Amino acid sequence: MTRILKSTLYASLLSLAATGFASAQEPIKIGFMGVLSGPAASVGQDQLDGFNLLLEQNGGKLGGVPIELIREDSQMKPGVAKQVARSLVERENVPIITGISFSNIMMAIHKYVTDNEVFLIGSNAGPSQIAGKQCSPYQFITSWQGDQAAEAVGQYATDKGYKNIVVLAPNYQAGKDIVSGFKRYYKEPLAEELYTPLNQLDFSAELSLLNAAQPDAVFAFYPGGLGVAFAKQYSQAGLMDQYPLLTTFVVDALSLPAIGDTALGIISGGFWAPDFESAQSQAFVKAFEEEYGRIPSNYAAQSYDAALLLDSAIAKVGGNVKDKAALMKALKEADFESVRGDFAFNNNNFPVQGMHVMEVVRDDKDRLNLKTIGTPFKSYKDAYHEQCPL
């Protein structure tokens, strides 16, 4: 072989190697869509911070591949969310979208995103429709189905022997799912069932109705800033000492500093709390507090799990997210250590998981926090999975 031919071949091999290296390091675009403005912005921000925490720990990579995270604000408006989803899919060509803070947003974009064979890694909203008949093999939910936390609280209310309960929730899909979940395990007739506009922050009329109903207890679902407003007004009306307040997503790491000591004793339901003793959970809480200077909420925890899921799946496919069948299989395997402990996807790609009851207490650092006081359901499947054809 001549020297010129050898040199040409060597140069060609170097070029191919360089091209392969560049291709291997091509960033994967991931769209993050959350509510990042308005009264509920803390929910989307905690989701974003939880996801970013793992990215930062991994040097900006998931599965060993650089990630370009495209952050978008749905503004809690379905019309805006549809435009954002279309931009992410058609202009940015993202193979993966994560986040999705509220069920009205999930229902607005779910079919479009999954019909376009873009993987939807939901890290909060879990409406009943997509757990059931409208499920998709392209959805993977790392949070919970909307009824589940309320089901745990409903069982708690039954165990406590409460006979006369008023329930309150925003008038949208998640609110209806939450109330349905509560009633699934609390069989007594409700004193009142009140639904309020999604952006309502003044609950004076509803609180007046509570006094008239004289309930044994009150059950409420108000996430983010809605929960802060509700809990503060509930306390100011002098109701905390009259009617035990049972909740889902009213009291958490986001709302407790704003609500203050009047939150002590409030009951909540959920899949995770900062006092979990597993090594993965404790490491997550410690890292989050060091990075952001605050206790993580469940929104951050379930979004951190979304990042862990993607980290595992992208590594399994060697960064080749264009191989959708392989990526789908890798996601389904859920081969990662969740902050909640054991993690597995059910047939509908919602988690099989425990559901716990927590109480607001002061922790060993004298901070308002959630303490796990019971686990009504272990390795629990949601109520709609049998309707899913997957």
Phi, psi and omega in degrees: 000130182290159179299321182296316180296319178299316181296319180295316179297317180299317179296321180296317179297319177299319180296317179296318179297317179296320179296317179297318178298315180298320180295319181296331182265004178301123182298144172270127177277129174234127176272130173250121177240122178211167173281109186242010176214160179087186186299334183258015185297333181297331179294307180296324181293321178292323174300313181297316181295322178296318179293315181295332181301314180292322177303316180293320178297329182264013179067034178082014183238154167231132184062024180081006183245136178301143182242132170256104182269119181260109186271130181225143179258117178282346180060013184060027180242116182304322180296317177296318181299320178297318178295318179297315180299317180296320179295316180297318184283314190267329181263315182273343180055044180286140175273346186219136171235136178230177182098235181071097190276323188233153186293327178295330176285317178301316181291333179287329188246345191303308184295317181299313183295310184288327176298331177273010177057037170262132182287130182249104182261085184288131182240022168203287187299134178219064183296154185298326184299317184277350170278339183249241190297332183261020179296159181222145175293349180265002176259139173219111188259122182259010180254267185190160170280143193305332183281337200295315181297321179291329176298319178297319179290324176299319177294321177299316180297322177296315180297328179282347178081019177294135185247347189217097188238138170260134177245143178226142178198157174293151184272074172208181191304313182297321178299317179292321177297317181299314181294320177300318179297316179299315183289340180295329182241356172247107191267351181290151175298139179279143176291317178209150175230102190248129176244133183243156176304147189301327182258012181290131180242355178250115185249022185299320181294317181294321180292328175296322178295327178299315180299323180290326183283335181051059184282164170289327181199168178235137174244129183222144172236112175213106183277156172062223182297334177297320180294321177299312181298315182295311183297319179297315181291325176299316179291314181299332178280000178075025186266344183302321182275348182267315187229113178308137183257114176257137188216167158229127173063023169270316181250124177199185183298335179283318189269333187300318178300327181281326181285317178087194188298340179294346178283345182305129178094348177296140180261142178220160177239152178176178184267348186202151172219157183296349180269006179301140189267356181296150181299320181296317180295314181297320178295320177298311181300315180299313182294320180295315180297321179293323183282318189245353176071026178207163177288136177285146173268176175298331179297319177291320183296315183286336175281327173298319176297323177299318178293320177297319177300312180294322178303314180293313186292318180295322177297319182296329180264011178063028180083358183272080182284353175287339175279086189293325179295317180292319180294319178300317179296318181294320177295317182299326181292335176047054185271072179209164179265105182285151175295340182270356185106222181299140181222131174210148176271139172281181181301330182269009179064030165254153183291146163266118191202167175280153174235128191242164172242133182236157176234142177285124180222179168262129183275187184290353174255014178063033176253148172294130184205174179259133177245128179288125183242354179185160178227087180299329184227131177243146180043059195259130177262143182291167188283352188247357190298332180290341177279347182278127182283357181291000000 
